[in-house]
């Protein structure tokens, strides 16, 4: 039994057409060593080369410093989130839920001490994923545990601060998501 239909002569020829067996590949512009346009590029003065490289380095450092501090803080916080959770946050249309989680977590960060734990009962798995994403954005540790209560299992997410303190970004996650969905970011 054949898994692939028989090949005709044109298809067989096509299998062996690529180099080194078949037709020659047309030469690219970069391999033509005697062309006058490339001579200027290959035989550049060392001082001109140093000036060009220096100008390129200076322009790239200037661009790095033009970035807004708030934008950089939000982007760094966004990079802390797991890639699958980021994708879920991007696709989510539950901006009110994310904003509610964010309000609760920002209040917890501002008002709590180092040893305090915030416990939230979130039963829906997708909502818990979004909650964990918000916690990662704000550099918090979040663990979901199952508690038995009256023969019923409840999922409780415990949130606490990490030892290293990170300032709250001025731009909120919900605002960042809204801006990125609209194409502003």
C-alpha positions as CSV (number, residue, x, y, z in Angstrom):
1,X,0.0,0.0,0.0
2,X,1.4,3.3,-1.0
3,X,1.0,6.4,1.2
4,X,2.1,8.8,-1.5
5,X,0.8,8.8,-5.1
6,X,3.2,8.1,-7.9
7,X,5.3,11.1,-9.1
8,X,5.3,12.2,-12.7
9,X,8.5,13.2,-14.5
10,X,8.1,16.9,-13.7
11,X,7.8,16.2,-9.9
12,X,10.8,13.9,-10.0
13,X,12.9,16.5,-11.8
14,X,11.8,19.0,-9.1
15,X,13.1,16.9,-6.4
16,X,16.6,17.1,-7.8
17,X,16.5,20.6,-9.1
18,X,17.9,22.4,-6.1
19,X,21.7,22.8,-5.9
20,X,24.0,21.0,-5.9
21,X,22.3,18.6,-8.3
22,X,20.0,20.8,-10.5
23,X,20.1,24.2,-12.1
24,X,22.5,26.8,-10.9
25,X,21.2,29.5,-8.6
26,X,21.4,33.0,-9.9
27,X,24.2,34.8,-8.1
28,X,23.2,37.3,-5.5
29,X,24.3,40.9,-5.4
30,X,26.6,40.1,-2.4
31,X,28.7,37.5,-4.2
32,X,29.6,39.8,-7.1
33,X,33.0,40.9,-5.9
34,X,34.0,43.0,-8.8
35,X,31.0,45.3,-9.0
36,X,31.8,48.9,-8.4
37,X,28.9,49.6,-6.0
38,X,30.3,47.1,-3.6
39,X,33.9,48.3,-3.9
40,X,32.9,51.5,-2.0
41,X,31.4,49.4,0.7
42,X,34.2,46.9,1.0
43,X,37.1,49.4,0.8
44,X,35.9,52.1,3.2
45,X,38.4,54.4,5.0
46,X,39.0,53.3,8.6
47,X,38.2,56.8,10.0
48,X,34.9,56.9,8.1
49,X,34.1,53.4,9.4
50,X,34.8,54.5,13.0
51,X,32.6,57.6,12.6
52,X,29.7,55.6,11.2
53,X,29.8,53.0,13.9
54,X,30.1,55.7,16.6
55,X,27.1,57.5,15.2
56,X,25.1,54.3,15.1
57,X,26.0,53.5,18.7
58,X,25.2,57.0,19.9
59,X,21.8,56.9,18.2
60,X,20.9,53.6,19.7
61,X,21.8,54.8,23.3
62,X,19.7,57.9,22.7
63,X,16.7,55.8,21.8
64,X,17.1,53.7,24.9
65,X,17.0,56.7,27.2
66,X,13.9,58.2,25.5
67,X,11.7,55.4,26.8
68,X,9.3,56.6,29.5
69,X,9.9,55.3,33.0
70,X,6.2,54.4,33.5
71,X,6.2,52.5,30.2
72,X,9.3,50.6,31.1
73,X,7.9,49.7,34.5
74,X,4.7,48.3,33.0
75,X,6.7,46.4,30.3
76,X,8.9,44.9,33.0
77,X,5.9,43.9,35.0
78,X,4.3,42.4,31.9
79,X,7.4,40.3,31.2
80,X,7.1,38.8,34.7
81,X,3.8,37.1,33.7
82,X,4.0,33.6,32.3
83,X,3.6,33.5,28.5
84,X,0.4,31.4,28.6
85,X,-1.1,33.6,31.2
86,X,-0.2,36.7,29.1
87,X,-2.0,35.1,26.2
88,X,-5.1,34.5,28.4
89,X,-5.0,38.1,29.6
90,X,-4.8,39.4,26.0
91,X,-7.7,37.3,24.9
92,X,-9.8,37.9,27.9
93,X,-12.8,40.2,27.7
94,X,-13.3,40.3,31.4
95,X,-11.7,43.7,32.0
96,X,-14.1,44.5,34.9
97,X,-13.0,41.2,36.7
98,X,-9.3,42.0,36.1
99,X,-9.8,45.6,37.3
100,X,-11.6,44.2,40.5
101,X,-8.7,41.8,41.2
102,X,-6.3,44.7,40.6
103,X,-8.1,47.0,43.0
104,X,-8.0,44.4,45.7
105,X,-4.4,43.5,45.2
106,X,-3.2,47.2,45.0
107,X,-5.0,47.9,48.3
108,X,-3.4,44.8,49.8
109,X,0.1,45.9,48.7
110,X,-0.4,49.4,50.1
111,X,-2.0,48.5,53.4
112,X,-0.5,45.2,54.4
113,X,2.7,44.3,56.2
114,X,5.4,41.8,55.1
115,X,3.9,38.7,56.7
116,X,0.3,39.4,55.8
117,X,-1.6,37.0,53.5
118,X,-4.6,37.9,51.3
119,X,-7.0,34.9,50.8
120,X,-9.5,35.0,47.9
121,X,-12.0,32.3,47.1
122,X,-12.1,32.0,43.4
123,X,-13.8,28.8,42.1
124,X,-13.6,29.3,38.3
125,X,-10.3,28.0,36.9
126,X,-10.0,30.7,34.2
127,X,-10.7,33.4,36.8
128,X,-8.0,31.9,39.0
129,X,-5.6,32.0,36.0
130,X,-6.3,35.7,35.5
131,X,-5.8,36.3,39.3
132,X,-2.5,34.6,39.2
133,X,-1.5,36.7,36.2
134,X,-2.4,39.9,38.1
135,X,-0.3,38.7,41.0
136,X,2.6,38.0,38.8
137,X,2.2,41.5,37.3
138,X,2.5,43.0,40.8
139,X,5.4,40.7,41.7
140,X,3.4,38.8,44.3
141,X,3.4,35.1,45.3
142,X,0.1,33.4,44.7
143,X,-0.8,29.8,45.6
144,X,-4.1,28.1,45.2
145,X,-5.1,25.4,47.7
146,X,-8.1,23.3,48.1
147,X,-10.0,23.5,51.4
148,X,-12.7,21.1,52.5
149,X,-15.7,22.7,54.2
150,X,-18.9,20.9,54.9
151,X,-18.0,18.1,52.5
152,X,-17.5,20.7,49.8
153,X,-14.1,21.6,48.3
154,X,-13.3,25.3,48.0
155,X,-10.4,26.7,46.1
156,X,-8.7,29.5,48.0
157,X,-5.9,31.6,46.5
158,X,-3.4,32.9,49.0
159,X,-1.4,35.9,48.0
160,X,1.6,37.3,49.8
161,X,4.4,39.7,49.1
162,X,7.9,38.7,48.0
163,X,10.8,39.7,50.1
164,X,12.1,42.1,47.5
165,X,9.9,45.2,47.3
166,X,8.9,46.4,43.9
167,X,7.2,49.8,43.4
168,X,3.7,49.7,42.0
169,X,3.6,50.7,38.3
170,X,1.7,53.9,37.7
171,X,0.0,52.3,34.7
172,X,-2.4,49.6,35.8
173,X,-2.6,46.2,34.1
174,X,-6.2,46.7,33.0
175,X,-5.3,50.0,31.4
176,X,-2.3,48.4,29.7
177,X,-4.4,45.6,28.3
178,X,-7.1,48.1,27.1
179,X,-4.4,50.2,25.4
180,X,-2.7,47.2,23.8
181,X,-6.1,45.8,22.4
182,X,-6.8,49.2,20.9
183,X,-3.4,49.3,19.3
184,X,-2.2,52.4,21.2
185,X,0.6,50.6,23.0
